[in-house]
Amino acid sequence: MTLSQKTGLRETKRRLDRRVLYFSIKGNTLENKPVENCADLVNQDFCFTQEERDALYKTIFNRRDVRGQFKPDAIPDEVLARVLQAAHHAPSVGFMQPWNFIVIRSKETKLRVHQGFVEANEEAAKLFKAERQETYRNLKLEGIKESPINICITCDRNRCGPHVLGRTHIKTTDLYSSVCAVQNLWLAARAEGLGVGWVSIIKQQALKDALNIPDDIVPIAYLCVGYVSHFNKKPDLENAGWRKRLPLEDLVFFDQWNEQRNAEEDSLIKQIELDADFSEQFMQYDENALE
Ligand SMILES: Cc1cc2nc3c(=O)[nH]c(=O)nc-3n(C[C@H](O)[C@H](O)[C@H](O)COP(=O)(O)O)c2cc1C
């Protein structure tokens, strides 16, 4: 049986299971009482209201990697400052805050970075075979020149000297910290109505040369930022048939690597399957948005 046949069968079974589960859970008021808010469970002083919580989920589920829909409109400094504040409040190992934010407005610099993308993209394209390569070449994978602002987030690995609290045994945690700043920025930008597109198809040295980044500083993310004509509902790569979102239940293990359970065996998996469409209620529909 092929993978897609298997996925199809599993999807049918999941839908049937969900119907059965819905009725059995409806009858069970105690264990499965809906948790609207953390105040239902614990001290409510620090709980967000449902509206506030929903705003966060709305931001998360409506965030997209944007490449092709940038508008030239300027981003007001007050908006950009808020977004950068959000990035700066990311978690970091040992409170190291290893990031810097290079805000790129210069057309010339963007052109240099874009040239770096073109060269790396050509190399990357050749790695895919036949039809896949054709699909790859038709993908829009950056918006460097069209977006009004590009931001490069970096990591200074020496910011706190050789011994950083929490980094002794996993040296790369400083890099992870800068990635947390990227995600904070991405979400805050979405909440501000700004699109962000991450461009990693560029050689590190080419990027460093274009931005005059010293040897000991690591470029973590090159981001294209700007207002957009619309946000697509699904990732561009999904719309292009490149890859689909994997079923969450296949990615959750219990106690040991690769220890999976099905909905009959575990109530968490049951709940994950029940909530498979959780993101849907938060999606902002837009006429231009691709499915
Ligand atoms: C580390 C990283 C590097 C990425 N590099 C690129 C890139 O070079 N070009 C591109 O078009 N998208 C890039 N993306 C965006 C992913 O393709 C995108 O996140 C994924 O397809 C899911 O889509 P979504 O972000 O809209 O949910 C990158 C994302 C991450 C996290």
The ligand as an SDF file (V2000), in Angstrom:
LIG
                    3D

 31 33  0  0  0  0  0  0  0  0999 V2000
   15.0940   28.3290    9.1830 C   0  0  0  0  0  0  0  0  0  0  0  0
   14.1320   28.6560    8.0730 C   0  0  0  0  0  0  0  0  0  0  0  0
   14.6280   28.9550    6.8190 C   0  0  0  0  0  0  0  0  0  0  0  0
   13.7540   29.2490    5.7620 C   0  0  0  0  0  0  0  0  0  0  0  0
   14.2460   29.5870    4.5450 N   0  0  0  0  0  0  0  0  0  0  0  0
   13.4140   29.9300    3.5520 C   0  0  0  0  0  0  0  0  0  0  0  0
   13.8960   30.3570    2.2780 C   0  0  0  0  0  0  0  0  0  0  0  0
   15.0820   30.4750    2.0360 O   0  0  0  0  0  0  0  0  0  0  0  0
   12.9990   30.6620    1.3300 N   0  0  0  0  0  0  0  0  0  0  0  0
   11.6610   30.5630    1.5290 C   0  0  0  0  0  0  0  0  0  0  0  0
   10.8830   30.8500    0.6260 O   0  0  0  0  0  0  0  0  0  0  0  0
   11.1610   30.1700    2.7380 N   0  0  0  0  0  0  0  0  0  0  0  0
   12.0130   29.8710    3.7350 C   0  0  0  0  0  0  0  0  0  0  0  0
   11.5100   29.4920    4.9640 N   0  0  0  0  0  0  0  0  0  0  0  0
   10.0460   29.4670    5.1630 C   0  0  0  0  0  0  0  0  0  0  0  0
    9.4990   28.0650    5.1130 C   0  0  0  0  0  0  0  0  0  0  0  0
    9.4850   27.5980    3.7950 O   0  0  0  0  0  0  0  0  0  0  0  0
    8.0740   28.1090    5.6930 C   0  0  0  0  0  0  0  0  0  0  0  0
    8.1640   28.4680    7.0360 O   0  0  0  0  0  0  0  0  0  0  0  0
    7.3450   26.7740    5.5740 C   0  0  0  0  0  0  0  0  0  0  0  0
    7.1510   26.4500    4.2390 O   0  0  0  0  0  0  0  0  0  0  0  0
    5.9940   26.8150    6.2850 C   0  0  0  0  0  0  0  0  0  0  0  0
    5.2370   27.8890    5.8230 O   0  0  0  0  0  0  0  0  0  0  0  0
    4.6660   29.0230    6.7780 P   0  0  0  0  0  0  0  0  0  0  0  0
    5.8600   29.6900    7.4280 O   0  0  0  0  0  0  0  0  0  0  0  0
    3.8920   29.9460    5.8960 O   0  0  0  0  0  0  0  0  0  0  0  0
    3.8200   28.3420    7.8110 O   0  0  0  0  0  0  0  0  0  0  0  0
   12.3590   29.2190    6.0000 C   0  0  0  0  0  0  0  0  0  0  0  0
   11.8770   28.9190    7.2860 C   0  0  0  0  0  0  0  0  0  0  0  0
   12.7450   28.6470    8.3090 C   0  0  0  0  0  0  0  0  0  0  0  0
   12.1930   28.3500    9.6830 C   0  0  0  0  0  0  0  0  0  0  0  0
  1  2  1  0
  2  3  1  0
  2 30  2  0
  3  4  2  0
  4  5  1  0
  4 28  1  0
  5  6  2  0
  6  7  1  0
  6 13  1  0
  7  8  2  0
  7  9  1  0
  9 10  1  0
 10 11  2  0
 10 12  1  0
 12 13  2  0
 13 14  1  0
 14 15  1  0
 14 28  1  0
 15 16  1  0
 16 17  1  0
 16 18  1  0
 18 19  1  0
 18 20  1  0
 20 21  1  0
 20 22  1  0
 22 23  1  0
 23 24  1  0
 24 25  2  0
 24 26  1  0
 24 27  1  0
 28 29  2  0
 29 30  1  0
 30 31  1  0
M  END
$$$$
